[in-house]
Amino acid sequence: MTGDKLVYAGTVEALFLKALENRLTPACRLRLREAGLDLEQKLTPTYTLEQWKQFLRIAADHIYAGMPAEAAYYSLGERFIDGYFSTLFGRALLGMARLLGPRRALTQARLCFRTSTNCSEVRIVERGPSEVEFWLTDIGADQPTFVAGALARAAELSGGQRVAVVPEGFDGQSATYHVRWSEQADSAVSPELAARGTAAGQASTRPPA
């Protein structure tokens, strides 16, 4: 498998065993098993990136049936972060993130991506006290809103308010994300950015649990 793009078992565990376990129907589990993910067995150390993308497609189709793909993937990204932070390693990171606050926590996000896959390189540029720009070499999903949802949820969990994440320049593999937030509950992000974020990922809408 040398040179293959791989997703590590911890990534699969976070989404499918932690975040989505109670929402996976027998039909969904069957489709996942046919795609190479048997949740009744011990996870393998790695899965190919294409397998992971197929797992996401199946989850989006079954759990968020009827929703636009962009919104479904955004919600999967949010739930991935919830699951990631419920793992042993993730809980330690969450404690640090809450102490660091959104800006410093987001600039450390490359650690999360590096422990999730072997193919996601990250560049982060701080644009201001409450705004950063992310660039990822491979977002690992069909829709850029998956990572947008993950970044938004990470910012929220580390103390950010009124978070807006706008994906731009997606070429089927890499993408740039502009993340902006407020650290005060009564402060507002740019109306233009908030509107763009909602249009891109329906950031303010979550499907019922």
Short mmCIF file of the C-alpha atoms (twelve columns), coordinates in Angstrom:
data_MODEL
# 
_entry.id   MODEL 
# 
loop_
_atom_site.group_PDB 
_atom_site.id 
_atom_site.type_symbol 
_atom_site.label_atom_id 
_atom_site.label_alt_id 
_atom_site.label_comp_id 
_atom_site.label_asym_id 
_atom_site.label_seq_id 
_atom_site.Cartn_x 
_atom_site.Cartn_y 
_atom_site.Cartn_z 
_atom_site.pdbx_PDB_model_num 
ATOM 1   C CA . MET A 1   0.000   0.000  0.000  1 
ATOM 2   C CA . THR A 2   3.053   2.261  -0.129 1 
ATOM 3   C CA . GLY A 3   2.111   5.579  -1.696 1 
ATOM 4   C CA . ASP A 4   -1.632  5.028  -1.238 1 
ATOM 5   C CA . LYS A 5   -3.773  7.712  0.316  1 
ATOM 6   C CA . LEU A 6   -4.976  6.273  3.594  1 
ATOM 7   C CA . VAL A 7   -7.420  7.156  6.345  1 
ATOM 8   C CA . TYR A 8   -6.573  5.893  9.824  1 
ATOM 9   C CA . ALA A 9   -8.876  3.732  11.926 1 
ATOM 10  C CA . GLY A 10  -9.269  6.466  14.544 1 
ATOM 11  C CA . THR A 11  -10.953 8.671  11.951 1 
ATOM 12  C CA . VAL A 12  -13.457 5.953  11.062 1 
ATOM 13  C CA . GLU A 13  -14.018 5.225  14.746 1 
ATOM 14  C CA . ALA A 14  -14.763 8.865  15.531 1 
ATOM 15  C CA . LEU A 15  -17.524 9.178  12.948 1 
ATOM 16  C CA . PHE A 16  -19.044 5.724  12.646 1 
ATOM 17  C CA . LEU A 17  -18.538 4.215  16.109 1 
ATOM 18  C CA . LYS A 18  -18.751 7.353  18.257 1 
ATOM 19  C CA . ALA A 19  -20.853 9.977  16.491 1 
ATOM 20  C CA . LEU A 20  -23.215 7.949  14.289 1 
ATOM 21  C CA . GLU A 21  -23.479 4.565  15.986 1 
ATOM 22  C CA . ASN A 22  -27.084 5.036  17.152 1 
ATOM 23  C CA . ARG A 23  -28.227 6.417  13.805 1 
ATOM 24  C CA . LEU A 24  -27.003 3.641  11.544 1 
ATOM 25  C CA . THR A 25  -29.891 1.487  10.335 1 
ATOM 26  C CA . PRO A 26  -29.410 -2.191 9.420  1 
ATOM 27  C CA . ALA A 27  -29.642 -1.192 5.745  1 
ATOM 28  C CA . CYS A 28  -26.928 1.421  6.209  1 
ATOM 29  C CA . ARG A 29  -24.689 -1.036 8.060  1 
ATOM 30  C CA . LEU A 30  -25.142 -3.529 5.242  1 
ATOM 31  C CA . ARG A 31  -24.106 -1.001 2.609  1 
ATOM 32  C CA . LEU A 32  -21.098 -0.011 4.681  1 
ATOM 33  C CA . ARG A 33  -20.082 -3.657 5.027  1 
ATOM 34  C CA . GLU A 34  -20.369 -4.128 1.269  1 
ATOM 35  C CA . ALA A 35  -18.118 -1.080 0.840  1 
ATOM 36  C CA . GLY A 36  -15.477 -2.535 3.176  1 
ATOM 37  C CA . LEU A 37  -16.497 -1.265 6.619  1 
ATOM 38  C CA . ASP A 38  -17.827 -4.027 8.878  1 
ATOM 39  C CA . LEU A 39  -18.761 -2.317 12.120 1 
ATOM 40  C CA . GLU A 40  -19.345 -5.675 13.819 1 
ATOM 41  C CA . GLN A 41  -15.648 -6.487 13.481 1 
ATOM 42  C CA . LYS A 42  -12.501 -4.821 14.750 1 
ATOM 43  C CA . LEU A 43  -11.507 -1.921 12.520 1 
ATOM 44  C CA . THR A 44  -8.501  -2.406 10.292 1 
ATOM 45  C CA . PRO A 45  -5.574  -0.010 10.913 1 
ATOM 46  C CA . THR A 46  -6.203  1.907  7.688  1 
ATOM 47  C CA . TYR A 47  -8.726  2.320  4.888  1 
ATOM 48  C CA . THR A 48  -8.086  3.790  1.481  1 
ATOM 49  C CA . LEU A 49  -9.201  7.338  0.877  1 
ATOM 50  C CA . GLU A 50  -11.642 6.120  -1.771 1 
ATOM 51  C CA . GLN A 51  -13.202 3.726  0.740  1 
ATOM 52  C CA . TRP A 52  -13.594 6.559  3.234  1 
ATOM 53  C CA . LYS A 53  -15.279 8.733  0.629  1 
ATOM 54  C CA . GLN A 54  -17.678 5.888  -0.136 1 
ATOM 55  C CA . PHE A 55  -18.433 5.481  3.577  1 
ATOM 56  C CA . LEU A 56  -19.326 9.189  3.702  1 
ATOM 57  C CA . ARG A 57  -21.581 8.869  0.653  1 
ATOM 58  C CA . ILE A 58  -23.455 6.004  2.267  1 
ATOM 59  C CA . ALA A 59  -23.872 7.875  5.548  1 
ATOM 60  C CA . ALA A 60  -25.083 10.988 3.752  1 
ATOM 61  C CA . ASP A 61  -27.578 8.973  1.679  1 
ATOM 62  C CA . HIS A 62  -29.032 7.078  4.636  1 
ATOM 63  C CA . ILE A 63  -28.857 9.482  7.556  1 
ATOM 64  C CA . TYR A 64  -29.579 12.712 5.708  1 
ATOM 65  C CA . ALA A 65  -31.790 11.394 2.936  1 
ATOM 66  C CA . GLY A 66  -33.599 14.213 1.163  1 
ATOM 67  C CA . MET A 67  -31.156 16.912 2.259  1 
ATOM 68  C CA . PRO A 68  -28.921 18.744 -0.230 1 
ATOM 69  C CA . ALA A 69  -25.511 17.080 -0.407 1 
ATOM 70  C CA . GLU A 70  -23.756 20.241 0.812  1 
ATOM 71  C CA . ALA A 71  -25.863 20.339 3.982  1 
ATOM 72  C CA . ALA A 72  -25.573 16.596 4.584  1 
ATOM 73  C CA . TYR A 73  -21.790 16.708 4.395  1 
ATOM 74  C CA . TYR A 74  -21.663 19.799 6.618  1 
ATOM 75  C CA . SER A 75  -23.603 17.908 9.286  1 
ATOM 76  C CA . LEU A 76  -21.323 14.884 8.902  1 
ATOM 77  C CA . GLY A 77  -18.336 17.173 9.456  1 
ATOM 78  C CA . GLU A 78  -19.883 18.547 12.644 1 
ATOM 79  C CA . ARG A 79  -20.624 15.074 13.915 1 
ATOM 80  C CA . PHE A 80  -17.118 13.894 13.038 1 
ATOM 81  C CA . ILE A 81  -15.654 16.513 15.356 1 
ATOM 82  C CA . ASP A 82  -18.098 15.556 18.118 1 
ATOM 83  C CA . GLY A 83  -16.990 11.950 17.741 1 
ATOM 84  C CA . TYR A 84  -13.301 12.867 17.469 1 
ATOM 85  C CA . PHE A 85  -13.429 14.826 20.715 1 
ATOM 86  C CA . SER A 86  -15.126 11.908 22.465 1 
ATOM 87  C CA . THR A 87  -12.137 9.610  21.883 1 
ATOM 88  C CA . LEU A 88  -9.406  9.345  24.500 1 
ATOM 89  C CA . PHE A 89  -6.970  11.388 22.422 1 
ATOM 90  C CA . GLY A 90  -9.680  13.826 21.365 1 
ATOM 91  C CA . ARG A 91  -10.798 14.547 24.927 1 
ATOM 92  C CA . ALA A 92  -7.272  15.652 25.785 1 
ATOM 93  C CA . LEU A 93  -7.205  17.923 22.735 1 
ATOM 94  C CA . LEU A 94  -10.602 19.385 23.581 1 
ATOM 95  C CA . GLY A 95  -9.425  20.347 27.044 1 
ATOM 96  C CA . MET A 96  -6.473  22.167 25.485 1 
ATOM 97  C CA . ALA A 97  -8.676  23.797 22.842 1 
ATOM 98  C CA . ARG A 98  -10.992 25.268 25.450 1 
ATOM 99  C CA . LEU A 99  -8.013  26.758 27.251 1 
ATOM 100 C CA . LEU A 100 -6.442  28.103 24.052 1 
ATOM 101 C CA . GLY A 101 -9.602  29.641 22.583 1 
ATOM 102 C CA . PRO A 102 -10.718 29.493 18.933 1 
ATOM 103 C CA . ARG A 103 -7.797  31.258 17.253 1 
ATOM 104 C CA . ARG A 104 -4.997  29.260 18.827 1 
ATOM 105 C CA . ALA A 105 -7.019  26.047 18.750 1 
ATOM 106 C CA . LEU A 106 -7.686  26.402 15.016 1 
ATOM 107 C CA . THR A 107 -4.037  27.086 14.253 1 
ATOM 108 C CA . GLN A 108 -3.265  23.752 15.913 1 
ATOM 109 C CA . ALA A 109 -5.852  21.944 13.768 1 
ATOM 110 C CA . ARG A 110 -3.153  20.543 11.495 1 
ATOM 111 C CA . LEU A 111 -2.521  17.957 14.239 1 
ATOM 112 C CA . CYS A 112 -6.078  16.686 13.857 1 
ATOM 113 C CA . PHE A 113 -5.700  16.317 10.097 1 
ATOM 114 C CA . ARG A 114 -2.304  14.666 10.357 1 
ATOM 115 C CA . THR A 115 -3.652  12.067 12.770 1 
ATOM 116 C CA . SER A 116 -6.673  11.422 10.525 1 
ATOM 117 C CA . THR A 117 -5.017  10.668 7.175  1 
ATOM 118 C CA . ASN A 118 -1.605  10.387 5.563  1 
ATOM 119 C CA . CYS A 119 -2.475  12.754 2.722  1 
ATOM 120 C CA . SER A 120 -3.798  16.026 4.171  1 
ATOM 121 C CA . GLU A 121 -1.235  18.796 4.382  1 
ATOM 122 C CA . VAL A 122 -2.469  22.020 5.915  1 
ATOM 123 C CA . ARG A 123 -1.445  25.642 5.556  1 
ATOM 124 C CA . ILE A 124 -2.949  28.113 8.000  1 
ATOM 125 C CA . VAL A 125 -2.732  31.893 7.760  1 
ATOM 126 C CA . GLU A 126 -4.036  34.123 10.541 1 
ATOM 127 C CA . ARG A 127 -5.992  36.998 8.980  1 
ATOM 128 C CA . GLY A 128 -6.908  38.744 12.217 1 
ATOM 129 C CA . PRO A 129 -7.705  38.146 15.888 1 
ATOM 130 C CA . SER A 130 -10.878 36.241 14.955 1 
ATOM 131 C CA . GLU A 131 -10.243 35.060 11.399 1 
ATOM 132 C CA . VAL A 132 -8.009  32.408 9.835  1 
ATOM 133 C CA . GLU A 133 -7.555  30.901 6.385  1 
ATOM 134 C CA . PHE A 134 -7.072  27.162 5.893  1 
ATOM 135 C CA . TRP A 135 -5.759  25.406 2.819  1 
ATOM 136 C CA . LEU A 136 -5.880  21.599 2.625  1 
ATOM 137 C CA . THR A 137 -4.189  19.500 -0.027 1 
ATOM 138 C CA . ASP A 138 -6.905  16.827 0.130  1 
ATOM 139 C CA . ILE A 139 -10.191 17.363 1.945  1 
ATOM 140 C CA . GLY A 140 -11.055 13.642 1.897  1 
ATOM 141 C CA . ALA A 141 -14.679 14.080 0.820  1 
ATOM 142 C CA . ASP A 142 -16.827 14.699 -2.241 1 
ATOM 143 C CA . GLN A 143 -18.114 17.982 -0.800 1 
ATOM 144 C CA . PRO A 144 -15.934 20.752 0.692  1 
ATOM 145 C CA . THR A 145 -18.654 21.361 3.276  1 
ATOM 146 C CA . PHE A 146 -17.525 18.265 5.215  1 
ATOM 147 C CA . VAL A 147 -14.387 20.074 6.354  1 
ATOM 148 C CA . ALA A 148 -16.357 23.336 6.716  1 
ATOM 149 C CA . GLY A 149 -18.641 21.641 9.224  1 
ATOM 150 C CA . ALA A 150 -15.681 20.147 11.066 1 
ATOM 151 C CA . LEU A 151 -13.882 23.495 11.336 1 
ATOM 152 C CA . ALA A 152 -17.039 25.298 12.432 1 
ATOM 153 C CA . ARG A 153 -17.761 22.753 15.155 1 
ATOM 154 C CA . ALA A 154 -14.154 22.843 16.360 1 
ATOM 155 C CA . ALA A 155 -14.322 26.633 16.622 1 
ATOM 156 C CA . GLU A 156 -17.596 26.433 18.533 1 
ATOM 157 C CA . LEU A 157 -16.299 23.834 20.984 1 
ATOM 158 C CA . SER A 158 -13.220 25.958 21.694 1 
ATOM 159 C CA . GLY A 159 -15.368 28.959 22.586 1 
ATOM 160 C CA . GLY A 160 -16.173 30.646 19.270 1 
ATOM 161 C CA . GLN A 161 -19.527 32.362 18.777 1 
ATOM 162 C CA . ARG A 162 -21.393 33.003 15.521 1 
ATOM 163 C CA . VAL A 163 -18.897 30.961 13.523 1 
ATOM 164 C CA . ALA A 164 -18.915 31.237 9.722  1 
ATOM 165 C CA . VAL A 165 -16.845 28.965 7.475  1 
ATOM 166 C CA . VAL A 166 -16.685 29.612 3.727  1 
ATOM 167 C CA . PRO A 167 -15.075 27.033 1.404  1 
ATOM 168 C CA . GLU A 168 -13.524 28.455 -1.754 1 
ATOM 169 C CA . GLY A 169 -11.514 27.194 -4.703 1 
ATOM 170 C CA . PHE A 170 -12.456 23.515 -4.390 1 
ATOM 171 C CA . ASP A 171 -10.891 21.621 -7.305 1 
ATOM 172 C CA . GLY A 172 -12.125 18.153 -6.397 1 
ATOM 173 C CA . GLN A 173 -9.216  17.580 -4.044 1 
ATOM 174 C CA . SER A 174 -7.874  20.698 -2.302 1 
ATOM 175 C CA . ALA A 175 -9.793  23.676 -0.956 1 
ATOM 176 C CA . THR A 176 -9.362  26.912 0.947  1 
ATOM 177 C CA . TYR A 177 -11.536 27.783 3.930  1 
ATOM 178 C CA . HIS A 178 -12.106 31.165 5.498  1 
ATOM 179 C CA . VAL A 179 -13.088 30.848 9.150  1 
ATOM 180 C CA . ARG A 180 -14.415 33.781 11.152 1 
ATOM 181 C CA . TRP A 181 -15.959 33.933 14.601 1 
ATOM 182 C CA . SER A 182 -16.707 36.182 17.534 1 
ATOM 183 C CA . GLU A 183 -15.527 35.571 21.069 1 
ATOM 184 C CA . GLN A 184 -18.441 37.559 22.479 1 
ATOM 185 C CA . ALA A 185 -21.979 36.230 22.259 1 
ATOM 186 C CA . ASP A 186 -23.410 39.592 21.271 1 
ATOM 187 C CA . SER A 187 -20.840 40.356 18.561 1 
ATOM 188 C CA . ALA A 188 -21.612 39.734 14.915 1 
ATOM 189 C CA . VAL A 189 -19.541 38.390 12.085 1 
ATOM 190 C CA . SER A 190 -19.598 40.102 8.724  1 
ATOM 191 C CA . PRO A 191 -23.138 39.805 7.296  1 
ATOM 192 C CA . GLU A 192 -21.654 39.037 3.865  1 
ATOM 193 C CA . LEU A 193 -19.480 36.218 5.186  1 
ATOM 194 C CA . ALA A 194 -22.302 34.825 7.313  1 
ATOM 195 C CA . ALA A 195 -24.610 34.773 4.309  1 
ATOM 196 C CA . ARG A 196 -21.978 33.089 2.160  1 
ATOM 197 C CA . GLY A 197 -21.300 30.534 4.883  1 
ATOM 198 C CA . THR A 198 -24.982 29.699 5.176  1 
ATOM 199 C CA . ALA A 199 -25.336 29.350 1.420  1 
ATOM 200 C CA . ALA A 200 -22.252 27.164 1.152  1 
ATOM 201 C CA . GLY A 201 -22.976 24.800 3.982  1 
ATOM 202 C CA . GLN A 202 -26.296 25.762 5.567  1 
ATOM 203 C CA . ALA A 203 -24.172 26.348 8.626  1 
ATOM 204 C CA . SER A 204 -26.986 27.464 10.879 1 
ATOM 205 C CA . THR A 205 -29.136 24.416 10.188 1 
ATOM 206 C CA . ARG A 206 -28.634 21.029 11.757 1 
ATOM 207 C CA . PRO A 207 -30.872 18.045 11.038 1 
ATOM 208 C CA . PRO A 208 -32.799 16.689 14.020 1 
ATOM 209 C CA . ALA A 209 -30.807 14.321 16.208 1 
# 
